[in-house]
Amino acid sequence: MSVTAYLLIQTDVGKAAEVAEEIRTISGIVAADDVTGPYDVIARAESETLDDLGRMVVSRVQMVAGITRTTTCPVVNL
């Protein structure tokens, strides 16, 4: 069973398109879209475990130039 999460991403002004484009190249990212509102990019990620998801966010996603803040929202099945 895999873990799915939405990543809510804030970027530097004018960097949303570049960030979304680079995020899409990361293994485990299923989609990344520019949006309006309090976040600039929303991405959907999948990984084998919650620990793998955390490692991907910290070591790959947060290293993308132009990202100022991320919030990770794991999907739960109630």
PDB file of N, CA, C and O in Angstrom, chain B, residues numbered from 101:
ATOM      1  N   MET B 101       0.850  -1.182   0.000  1.00  0.00           N
ATOM      2  CA  MET B 101       0.000   0.000   0.000  1.00  0.00           C
ATOM      3  C   MET B 101       0.893   1.242   0.000  1.00  0.00           C
ATOM      4  O   MET B 101       1.869   1.314   0.748  1.00  0.00           O
ATOM      5  N   SER B 102       0.561   2.193  -0.822  1.00  0.00           N
ATOM      6  CA  SER B 102       1.386   3.390  -0.908  1.00  0.00           C
ATOM      7  C   SER B 102       0.749   4.557  -0.154  1.00  0.00           C
ATOM      8  O   SER B 102      -0.431   4.531   0.196  1.00  0.00           O
ATOM      9  N   VAL B 103       1.560   5.566   0.078  1.00  0.00           N
ATOM     10  CA  VAL B 103       1.125   6.780   0.755  1.00  0.00           C
ATOM     11  C   VAL B 103       0.996   7.875  -0.297  1.00  0.00           C
ATOM     12  O   VAL B 103       1.897   8.083  -1.110  1.00  0.00           O
ATOM     13  N   THR B 104      -0.140   8.572  -0.268  1.00  0.00           N
ATOM     14  CA  THR B 104      -0.375   9.696  -1.164  1.00  0.00           C
ATOM     15  C   THR B 104      -0.481  10.952  -0.319  1.00  0.00           C
ATOM     16  O   THR B 104      -1.037  10.920   0.779  1.00  0.00           O
ATOM     17  N   ALA B 105       0.048  12.055  -0.823  1.00  0.00           N
ATOM     18  CA  ALA B 105      -0.021  13.322  -0.089  1.00  0.00           C
ATOM     19  C   ALA B 105      -0.111  14.480  -1.071  1.00  0.00           C
ATOM     20  O   ALA B 105       0.348  14.390  -2.209  1.00  0.00           O
ATOM     21  N   TYR B 106      -0.709  15.562  -0.609  1.00  0.00           N
ATOM     22  CA  TYR B 106      -0.701  16.813  -1.351  1.00  0.00           C
ATOM     23  C   TYR B 106       0.346  17.712  -0.710  1.00  0.00           C
ATOM     24  O   TYR B 106       0.413  17.826   0.514  1.00  0.00           O
ATOM     25  N   LEU B 107       1.158  18.346  -1.540  1.00  0.00           N
ATOM     26  CA  LEU B 107       2.183  19.270  -1.066  1.00  0.00           C
ATOM     27  C   LEU B 107       1.738  20.679  -1.427  1.00  0.00           C
ATOM     28  O   LEU B 107       1.593  21.009  -2.604  1.00  0.00           O
ATOM     29  N   LEU B 108       1.524  21.500  -0.421  1.00  0.00           N
ATOM     30  CA  LEU B 108       1.120  22.891  -0.615  1.00  0.00           C
ATOM     31  C   LEU B 108       2.390  23.724  -0.552  1.00  0.00           C
ATOM     32  O   LEU B 108       3.089  23.732   0.461  1.00  0.00           O
ATOM     33  N   ILE B 109       2.683  24.424  -1.639  1.00  0.00           N
ATOM     34  CA  ILE B 109       3.990  25.062  -1.781  1.00  0.00           C
ATOM     35  C   ILE B 109       3.857  26.560  -1.998  1.00  0.00           C
ATOM     36  O   ILE B 109       3.090  27.010  -2.850  1.00  0.00           O
ATOM     37  N   GLN B 110       4.612  27.328  -1.220  1.00  0.00           N
ATOM     38  CA  GLN B 110       4.716  28.773  -1.429  1.00  0.00           C
ATOM     39  C   GLN B 110       6.068  29.043  -2.073  1.00  0.00           C
ATOM     40  O   GLN B 110       7.069  28.413  -1.733  1.00  0.00           O
ATOM     41  N   THR B 111       6.083  29.992  -3.011  1.00  0.00           N
ATOM     42  CA  THR B 111       7.313  30.298  -3.736  1.00  0.00           C
ATOM     43  C   THR B 111       7.634  31.782  -3.657  1.00  0.00           C
ATOM     44  O   THR B 111       6.813  32.595  -3.231  1.00  0.00           O
ATOM     45  N   ASP B 112       8.850  32.114  -4.079  1.00  0.00           N
ATOM     46  CA  ASP B 112       9.194  33.517  -4.265  1.00  0.00           C
ATOM     47  C   ASP B 112       8.282  34.093  -5.344  1.00  0.00           C
ATOM     48  O   ASP B 112       7.777  33.353  -6.189  1.00  0.00           O
ATOM     49  N   VAL B 113       8.071  35.389  -5.322  1.00  0.00           N
ATOM     50  CA  VAL B 113       7.224  36.052  -6.301  1.00  0.00           C
ATOM     51  C   VAL B 113       7.734  35.763  -7.714  1.00  0.00           C
ATOM     52  O   VAL B 113       8.920  35.915  -8.005  1.00  0.00           O
ATOM     53  N   GLY B 114       6.819  35.347  -8.576  1.00  0.00           N
ATOM     54  CA  GLY B 114       7.155  35.095  -9.966  1.00  0.00           C
ATOM     55  C   GLY B 114       7.843  33.770 -10.252  1.00  0.00           C
ATOM     56  O   GLY B 114       8.276  33.539 -11.381  1.00  0.00           O
ATOM     57  N   LYS B 115       7.955  32.895  -9.263  1.00  0.00           N
ATOM     58  CA  LYS B 115       8.688  31.638  -9.437  1.00  0.00           C
ATOM     59  C   LYS B 115       7.787  30.402  -9.516  1.00  0.00           C
ATOM     60  O   LYS B 115       8.298  29.291  -9.659  1.00  0.00           O
ATOM     61  N   ALA B 116       6.473  30.560  -9.426  1.00  0.00           N
ATOM     62  CA  ALA B 116       5.569  29.411  -9.363  1.00  0.00           C
ATOM     63  C   ALA B 116       5.710  28.491 -10.574  1.00  0.00           C
ATOM     64  O   ALA B 116       5.807  27.275 -10.409  1.00  0.00           O
ATOM     65  N   ALA B 117       5.723  29.039 -11.773  1.00  0.00           N
ATOM     66  CA  ALA B 117       5.801  28.201 -12.977  1.00  0.00           C
ATOM     67  C   ALA B 117       7.109  27.418 -13.021  1.00  0.00           C
ATOM     68  O   ALA B 117       7.110  26.232 -13.352  1.00  0.00           O
ATOM     69  N   GLU B 118       8.220  28.069 -12.690  1.00  0.00           N
ATOM     70  CA  GLU B 118       9.514  27.391 -12.686  1.00  0.00           C
ATOM     71  C   GLU B 118       9.555  26.283 -11.637  1.00  0.00           C
ATOM     72  O   GLU B 118      10.061  25.191 -11.894  1.00  0.00           O
ATOM     73  N   VAL B 119       9.019  26.576 -10.455  1.00  0.00           N
ATOM     74  CA  VAL B 119       9.004  25.588  -9.370  1.00  0.00           C
ATOM     75  C   VAL B 119       8.151  24.390  -9.777  1.00  0.00           C
ATOM     76  O   VAL B 119       8.585  23.250  -9.614  1.00  0.00           O
ATOM     77  N   ALA B 120       6.957  24.619 -10.299  1.00  0.00           N
ATOM     78  CA  ALA B 120       6.080  23.517 -10.702  1.00  0.00           C
ATOM     79  C   ALA B 120       6.753  22.657 -11.759  1.00  0.00           C
ATOM     80  O   ALA B 120       6.671  21.430 -11.705  1.00  0.00           O
ATOM     81  N   GLU B 121       7.416  23.288 -12.715  1.00  0.00           N
ATOM     82  CA  GLU B 121       8.091  22.550 -13.773  1.00  0.00           C
ATOM     83  C   GLU B 121       9.188  21.648 -13.214  1.00  0.00           C
ATOM     84  O   GLU B 121       9.314  20.493 -13.620  1.00  0.00           O
ATOM     85  N   GLU B 122       9.971  22.172 -12.292  1.00  0.00           N
ATOM     86  CA  GLU B 122      11.048  21.367 -11.709  1.00  0.00           C
ATOM     87  C   GLU B 122      10.502  20.280 -10.788  1.00  0.00           C
ATOM     88  O   GLU B 122      11.027  19.167 -10.767  1.00  0.00           O
ATOM     89  N   ILE B 123       9.462  20.591 -10.033  1.00  0.00           N
ATOM     90  CA  ILE B 123       8.861  19.609  -9.123  1.00  0.00           C
ATOM     91  C   ILE B 123       8.360  18.395  -9.912  1.00  0.00           C
ATOM     92  O   ILE B 123       8.481  17.260  -9.451  1.00  0.00           O
ATOM     93  N   ARG B 124       7.804  18.634 -11.090  1.00  0.00           N
ATOM     94  CA  ARG B 124       7.275  17.532 -11.915  1.00  0.00           C
ATOM     95  C   ARG B 124       8.341  16.513 -12.295  1.00  0.00           C
ATOM     96  O   ARG B 124       8.008  15.373 -12.617  1.00  0.00           O
ATOM     97  N   THR B 125       9.608  16.894 -12.267  1.00  0.00           N
ATOM     98  CA  THR B 125      10.680  15.984 -12.657  1.00  0.00           C
ATOM     99  C   THR B 125      11.130  15.067 -11.520  1.00  0.00           C
ATOM    100  O   THR B 125      11.908  14.140 -11.749  1.00  0.00           O
ATOM    101  N   ILE B 126      10.656  15.310 -10.316  1.00  0.00           N
ATOM    102  CA  ILE B 126      11.070  14.530  -9.145  1.00  0.00           C
ATOM    103  C   ILE B 126      10.320  13.206  -9.116  1.00  0.00           C
ATOM    104  O   ILE B 126       9.096  13.171  -9.242  1.00  0.00           O
ATOM    105  N   SER B 127      11.065  12.118  -8.949  1.00  0.00           N
ATOM    106  CA  SER B 127      10.455  10.799  -8.838  1.00  0.00           C
ATOM    107  C   SER B 127       9.521  10.759  -7.633  1.00  0.00           C
ATOM    108  O   SER B 127       9.907  11.140  -6.528  1.00  0.00           O
ATOM    109  N   GLY B 128       8.301  10.299  -7.849  1.00  0.00           N
ATOM    110  CA  GLY B 128       7.306  10.249  -6.780  1.00  0.00           C
ATOM    111  C   GLY B 128       6.282  11.360  -6.870  1.00  0.00           C
ATOM    112  O   GLY B 128       5.228  11.280  -6.239  1.00  0.00           O
ATOM    113  N   ILE B 129       6.571  12.397  -7.644  1.00  0.00           N
ATOM    114  CA  ILE B 129       5.596  13.469  -7.847  1.00  0.00           C
ATOM    115  C   ILE B 129       4.700  13.059  -9.012  1.00  0.00           C
ATOM    116  O   ILE B 129       5.180  12.828 -10.122  1.00  0.00           O
ATOM    117  N   VAL B 130       3.415  12.971  -8.756  1.00  0.00           N
ATOM    118  CA  VAL B 130       2.448  12.538  -9.759  1.00  0.00           C
ATOM    119  C   VAL B 130       1.972  13.731 -10.591  1.00  0.00           C
ATOM    120  O   VAL B 130       1.752  13.603 -11.795  1.00  0.00           O
ATOM    121  N   ALA B 131       1.815  14.889  -9.948  1.00  0.00           N
ATOM    122  CA  ALA B 131       1.352  16.101 -10.633  1.00  0.00           C
ATOM    123  C   ALA B 131       1.782  17.314  -9.834  1.00  0.00           C
ATOM    124  O   ALA B 131       1.974  17.239  -8.621  1.00  0.00           O
ATOM    125  N   ALA B 132       1.932  18.430 -10.525  1.00  0.00           N
ATOM    126  CA  ALA B 132       2.247  19.710  -9.866  1.00  0.00           C
ATOM    127  C   ALA B 132       1.608  20.810 -10.703  1.00  0.00           C
ATOM    128  O   ALA B 132       1.873  20.923 -11.900  1.00  0.00           O
ATOM    129  N   ASP B 133       0.771  21.612 -10.071  1.00  0.00           N
ATOM    130  CA  ASP B 133       0.036  22.658 -10.774  1.00  0.00           C
ATOM    131  C   ASP B 133       0.224  24.013 -10.119  1.00  0.00           C
ATOM    132  O   ASP B 133       0.267  24.123  -8.893  1.00  0.00           O
ATOM    133  N   ASP B 134       0.335  25.052 -10.952  1.00  0.00           N
ATOM    134  CA  ASP B 134       0.325  26.428 -10.460  1.00  0.00           C
ATOM    135  C   ASP B 134      -1.116  26.739 -10.050  1.00  0.00           C
ATOM    136  O   ASP B 134      -2.055  26.376 -10.759  1.00  0.00           O
ATOM    137  N   VAL B 135      -1.289  27.396  -8.932  1.00  0.00           N
ATOM    138  CA  VAL B 135      -2.630  27.760  -8.463  1.00  0.00           C
ATOM    139  C   VAL B 135      -2.611  29.192  -7.942  1.00  0.00           C
ATOM    140  O   VAL B 135      -1.548  29.788  -7.767  1.00  0.00           O
ATOM    141  N   THR B 136      -3.797  29.736  -7.697  1.00  0.00           N
ATOM    142  CA  THR B 136      -3.896  31.040  -7.058  1.00  0.00           C
ATOM    143  C   THR B 136      -4.373  30.838  -5.629  1.00  0.00           C
ATOM    144  O   THR B 136      -4.897  29.778  -5.289  1.00  0.00           O
ATOM    145  N   GLY B 137      -4.193  31.845  -4.800  1.00  0.00           N
ATOM    146  CA  GLY B 137      -4.596  31.740  -3.396  1.00  0.00           C
ATOM    147  C   GLY B 137      -3.382  31.784  -2.501  1.00  0.00           C
ATOM    148  O   GLY B 137      -2.342  32.317  -2.887  1.00  0.00           O
ATOM    149  N   PRO B 138      -3.504  31.223  -1.293  1.00  0.00           N
ATOM    150  CA  PRO B 138      -2.398  31.312  -0.330  1.00  0.00           C
ATOM    151  C   PRO B 138      -1.184  30.472  -0.726  1.00  0.00           C
ATOM    152  O   PRO B 138      -0.088  30.694  -0.210  1.00  0.00           O
ATOM    153  N   TYR B 139      -1.366  29.509  -1.636  1.00  0.00           N
ATOM    154  CA  TYR B 139      -0.245  28.691  -2.114  1.00  0.00           C
ATOM    155  C   TYR B 139      -0.046  28.968  -3.593  1.00  0.00           C
ATOM    156  O   TYR B 139      -0.972  29.386  -4.288  1.00  0.00           O
ATOM    157  N   ASP B 140       1.163  28.735  -4.064  1.00  0.00           N
ATOM    158  CA  ASP B 140       1.509  29.012  -5.458  1.00  0.00           C
ATOM    159  C   ASP B 140       1.534  27.754  -6.320  1.00  0.00           C
ATOM    160  O   ASP B 140       1.267  27.812  -7.520  1.00  0.00           O
ATOM    161  N   VAL B 141       1.853  26.623  -5.705  1.00  0.00           N
ATOM    162  CA  VAL B 141       1.901  25.338  -6.396  1.00  0.00           C
ATOM    163  C   VAL B 141       1.303  24.290  -5.468  1.00  0.00           C
ATOM    164  O   VAL B 141       1.568  24.288  -4.266  1.00  0.00           O
ATOM    165  N   ILE B 142       0.494  23.401  -6.034  1.00  0.00           N
ATOM    166  CA  ILE B 142       0.022  22.233  -5.296  1.00  0.00           C
ATOM    167  C   ILE B 142       0.469  21.008  -6.073  1.00  0.00           C
ATOM    168  O   ILE B 142       0.197  20.879  -7.266  1.00  0.00           O
ATOM    169  N   ALA B 143       1.164  20.102  -5.374  1.00  0.00           N
ATOM    170  CA  ALA B 143       1.667  18.886  -6.005  1.00  0.00           C
ATOM    171  C   ALA B 143       1.048  17.675  -5.322  1.00  0.00           C
ATOM    172  O   ALA B 143       0.678  17.719  -4.149  1.00  0.00           O
ATOM    173  N   ARG B 144       0.948  16.595  -6.087  1.00  0.00           N
ATOM    174  CA  ARG B 144       0.490  15.321  -5.533  1.00  0.00           C
ATOM    175  C   ARG B 144       1.655  14.359  -5.584  1.00  0.00           C
ATOM    176  O   ARG B 144       2.295  14.198  -6.623  1.00  0.00           O
ATOM    177  N   ALA B 145       1.930  13.720  -4.459  1.00  0.00           N
ATOM    178  CA  ALA B 145       3.077  12.816  -4.360  1.00  0.00           C
ATOM    179  C   ALA B 145       2.627  11.440  -3.900  1.00  0.00           C
ATOM    180  O   ALA B 145       1.638  11.299  -3.182  1.00  0.00           O
ATOM    181  N   GLU B 146       3.374  10.428  -4.329  1.00  0.00           N
ATOM    182  CA  GLU B 146       3.142   9.065  -3.874  1.00  0.00           C
ATOM    183  C   GLU B 146       4.472   8.441  -3.478  1.00  0.00           C
ATOM    184  O   GLU B 146       5.499   8.679  -4.114  1.00  0.00           O
ATOM    185  N   SER B 147       4.439   7.637  -2.419  1.00  0.00           N
ATOM    186  CA  SER B 147       5.638   6.920  -1.985  1.00  0.00           C
ATOM    187  C   SER B 147       5.205   5.638  -1.295  1.00  0.00           C
ATOM    188  O   SER B 147       4.028   5.449  -0.987  1.00  0.00           O
ATOM    189  N   GLU B 148       6.167   4.765  -1.059  1.00  0.00           N
ATOM    190  CA  GLU B 148       5.865   3.479  -0.429  1.00  0.00           C
ATOM    191  C   GLU B 148       5.488   3.631   1.041  1.00  0.00           C
ATOM    192  O   GLU B 148       4.575   2.958   1.519  1.00  0.00           O
ATOM    193  N   THR B 149       6.188   4.515   1.766  1.00  0.00           N
ATOM    194  CA  THR B 149       5.936   4.696   3.196  1.00  0.00           C
ATOM    195  C   THR B 149       5.902   6.183   3.533  1.00  0.00           C
ATOM    196  O   THR B 149       6.325   7.026   2.741  1.00  0.00           O
ATOM    197  N   LEU B 150       5.398   6.481   4.705  1.00  0.00           N
ATOM    198  CA  LEU B 150       5.384   7.862   5.178  1.00  0.00           C
ATOM    199  C   LEU B 150       6.805   8.380   5.358  1.00  0.00           C
ATOM    200  O   LEU B 150       7.080   9.549   5.086  1.00  0.00           O
ATOM    201  N   ASP B 151       7.706   7.520   5.815  1.00  0.00           N
ATOM    202  CA  ASP B 151       9.111   7.922   5.963  1.00  0.00           C
ATOM    203  C   ASP B 151       9.732   8.264   4.607  1.00  0.00           C
ATOM    204  O   ASP B 151      10.467   9.244   4.490  1.00  0.00           O
ATOM    205  N   ASP B 152       9.436   7.458   3.586  1.00  0.00           N
ATOM    206  CA  ASP B 152       9.937   7.748   2.241  1.00  0.00           C
ATOM    207  C   ASP B 152       9.392   9.081   1.735  1.00  0.00           C
ATOM    208  O   ASP B 152      10.110   9.850   1.096  1.00  0.00           O
ATOM    209  N   LEU B 153       8.135   9.344   2.022  1.00  0.00           N
ATOM    210  CA  LEU B 153       7.518  10.609   1.624  1.00  0.00           C
ATOM    211  C   LEU B 153       8.250  11.775   2.290  1.00  0.00           C
ATOM    212  O   LEU B 153       8.593  12.759   1.634  1.00  0.00           O
ATOM    213  N   GLY B 154       8.482  11.658   3.578  1.00  0.00           N
ATOM    214  CA  GLY B 154       9.196  12.713   4.309  1.00  0.00           C
ATOM    215  C   GLY B 154      10.589  12.955   3.759  1.00  0.00           C
ATOM    216  O   GLY B 154      11.014  14.100   3.608  1.00  0.00           O
ATOM    217  N   ARG B 155      11.305  11.866   3.459  1.00  0.00           N
ATOM    218  CA  ARG B 155      12.644  12.008   2.886  1.00  0.00           C
ATOM    219  C   ARG B 155      12.606  12.698   1.526  1.00  0.00           C
ATOM    220  O   ARG B 155      13.467  13.525   1.226  1.00  0.00           O
ATOM    221  N   MET B 156      11.604  12.362   0.696  1.00  0.00           N
ATOM    222  CA  MET B 156      11.484  12.994  -0.617  1.00  0.00           C
ATOM    223  C   MET B 156      11.228  14.494  -0.470  1.00  0.00           C
ATOM    224  O   MET B 156      11.833  15.302  -1.174  1.00  0.00           O
ATOM    225  N   VAL B 157      10.339  14.858   0.437  1.00  0.00           N
ATOM    226  CA  VAL B 157      10.019  16.274   0.621  1.00  0.00           C
ATOM    227  C   VAL B 157      11.237  17.044   1.112  1.00  0.00           C
ATOM    228  O   VAL B 157      11.555  18.107   0.579  1.00  0.00           O
ATOM    229  N   VAL B 158      11.915  16.520   2.114  1.00  0.00           N
ATOM    230  CA  VAL B 158      13.048  17.238   2.700  1.00  0.00           C
ATOM    231  C   VAL B 158      14.269  17.254   1.784  1.00  0.00           C
ATOM    232  O   VAL B 158      14.923  18.288   1.649  1.00  0.00           O
ATOM    233  N   SER B 159      14.583  16.129   1.158  1.00  0.00           N
ATOM    234  CA  SER B 159      15.822  16.056   0.384  1.00  0.00           C
ATOM    235  C   SER B 159      15.679  16.468  -1.076  1.00  0.00           C
ATOM    236  O   SER B 159      16.673  16.827  -1.706  1.00  0.00           O
ATOM    237  N   ARG B 160      14.476  16.427  -1.628  1.00  0.00           N
ATOM    238  CA  ARG B 160      14.314  16.756  -3.045  1.00  0.00           C
ATOM    239  C   ARG B 160      13.445  17.998  -3.257  1.00  0.00           C
ATOM    240  O   ARG B 160      13.870  18.960  -3.896  1.00  0.00           O
ATOM    241  N   VAL B 161      12.229  17.968  -2.717  1.00  0.00           N
ATOM    242  CA  VAL B 161      11.277  19.058  -2.985  1.00  0.00           C
ATOM    243  C   VAL B 161      11.759  20.370  -2.372  1.00  0.00           C
ATOM    244  O   VAL B 161      11.811  21.389  -3.061  1.00  0.00           O
ATOM    245  N   GLN B 162      12.109  20.358  -1.097  1.00  0.00           N
ATOM    246  CA  GLN B 162      12.491  21.600  -0.431  1.00  0.00           C
ATOM    247  C   GLN B 162      13.806  22.177  -0.942  1.00  0.00           C
ATOM    248  O   GLN B 162      14.139  23.319  -0.626  1.00  0.00           O
ATOM    249  N   MET B 163      14.551  21.416  -1.717  1.00  0.00           N
ATOM    250  CA  MET B 163      15.806  21.897  -2.286  1.00  0.00           C
ATOM    251  C   MET B 163      15.605  22.653  -3.602  1.00  0.00           C
ATOM    252  O   MET B 163      16.550  23.239  -4.130  1.00  0.00           O
ATOM    253  N   VAL B 164      14.388  22.641  -4.128  1.00  0.00           N
ATOM    254  CA  VAL B 164      14.114  23.331  -5.391  1.00  0.00           C
ATOM    255  C   VAL B 164      14.227  24.842  -5.170  1.00  0.00           C
ATOM    256  O   VAL B 164      13.616  25.392  -4.254  1.00  0.00           O
ATOM    257  N   ALA B 165      15.005  25.493  -6.008  1.00  0.00           N
ATOM    258  CA  ALA B 165      15.187  26.947  -5.900  1.00  0.00           C
ATOM    259  C   ALA B 165      13.861  27.659  -6.100  1.00  0.00           C
ATOM    260  O   ALA B 165      13.099  27.334  -7.011  1.00  0.00           O
ATOM    261  N   GLY B 166      13.593  28.632  -5.241  1.00  0.00           N
ATOM    262  CA  GLY B 166      12.378  29.427  -5.339  1.00  0.00           C
ATOM    263  C   GLY B 166      11.291  29.040  -4.348  1.00  0.00           C
ATOM    264  O   GLY B 166      10.320  29.776  -4.175  1.00  0.00           O
ATOM    265  N   ILE B 167      11.445  27.888  -3.695  1.00  0.00           N
ATOM    266  CA  ILE B 167      10.452  27.478  -2.696  1.00  0.00           C
ATOM    267  C   ILE B 167      10.769  28.160  -1.372  1.00  0.00           C
ATOM    268  O   ILE B 167      11.910  28.143  -0.911  1.00  0.00           O
ATOM    269  N   THR B 168       9.755  28.757  -0.768  1.00  0.00           N
ATOM    270  CA  THR B 168       9.945  29.406   0.524  1.00  0.00           C
ATOM    271  C   THR B 168       9.322  28.616   1.673  1.00  0.00           C
ATOM    272  O   THR B 168       9.752  28.740   2.820  1.00  0.00           O
ATOM    273  N   ARG B 169       8.287  27.788   1.359  1.00  0.00           N
ATOM    274  CA  ARG B 169       7.622  27.044   2.432  1.00  0.00           C
ATOM    275  C   ARG B 169       6.815  25.898   1.825  1.00  0.00           C
ATOM    276  O   ARG B 169       6.235  26.041   0.749  1.00  0.00           O
ATOM    277  N   THR B 170       6.784  24.761   2.523  1.00  0.00           N
ATOM    278  CA  THR B 170       5.943  23.652   2.104  1.00  0.00           C
ATOM    279  C   THR B 170       5.088  23.172   3.264  1.00  0.00           C
ATOM    280  O   THR B 170       5.477  23.272   4.428  1.00  0.00           O
ATOM    281  N   THR B 171       3.930  22.656   2.928  1.00  0.00           N
ATOM    282  CA  THR B 171       3.060  21.981   3.898  1.00  0.00           C
ATOM    283  C   THR B 171       2.671  20.663   3.268  1.00  0.00           C
ATOM    284  O   THR B 171       2.148  20.638   2.154  1.00  0.00           O
ATOM    285  N   THR B 172       2.920  19.556   3.973  1.00  0.00           N
ATOM    286  CA  THR B 172       2.611  18.227   3.443  1.00  0.00           C
ATOM    287  C   THR B 172       1.336  17.707   4.096  1.00  0.00           C
ATOM    288  O   THR B 172       1.219  17.677   5.321  1.00  0.00           O
ATOM    289  N   CYS B 173       0.380  17.297   3.259  1.00  0.00           N
ATOM    290  CA  CYS B 173      -0.920  16.828   3.726  1.00  0.00           C
ATOM    291  C   CYS B 173      -1.139  15.387   3.260  1.00  0.00           C
ATOM    292  O   CYS B 173      -1.623  15.178   2.148  1.00  0.00           O
ATOM    293  N   PRO B 174      -0.796  14.393   4.076  1.00  0.00           N
ATOM    294  CA  PRO B 174      -1.028  12.990   3.683  1.00  0.00           C
ATOM    295  C   PRO B 174      -2.524  12.713   3.560  1.00  0.00           C
ATOM    296  O   PRO B 174      -3.332  13.220   4.339  1.00  0.00           O
ATOM    297  N   VAL B 175      -2.873  11.899   2.569  1.00  0.00           N
ATOM    298  CA  VAL B 175      -4.265  11.504   2.366  1.00  0.00           C
ATOM    299  C   VAL B 175      -4.586  10.380   3.353  1.00  0.00           C
ATOM    300  O   VAL B 175      -3.795   9.453   3.527  1.00  0.00           O
ATOM    301  N   VAL B 176      -5.749  10.471   3.993  1.00  0.00           N
ATOM    302  CA  VAL B 176      -6.216   9.419   4.897  1.00  0.00           C
ATOM    303  C   VAL B 176      -7.513   8.845   4.351  1.00  0.00           C
ATOM    304  O   VAL B 176      -8.304   9.558   3.733  1.00  0.00           O
ATOM    305  N   ASN B 177      -7.725   7.581   4.576  1.00  0.00           N
ATOM    306  CA  ASN B 177      -8.955   6.920   4.141  1.00  0.00           C
ATOM    307  C   ASN B 177      -9.808   6.644   5.367  1.00  0.00           C
ATOM    308  O   ASN B 177      -9.550   5.702   6.115  1.00  0.00           O
ATOM    309  N   LEU B 178     -10.828   7.472   5.567  1.00  0.00           N
ATOM    310  CA  LEU B 178     -11.674   7.331   6.758  1.00  0.00           C
ATOM    311  C   LEU B 178     -12.835   6.397   6.515  1.00  0.00           C
ATOM    312  O   LEU B 178     -13.643   6.169   7.415  1.00  0.00           O
TER     313      LEU B 178
END
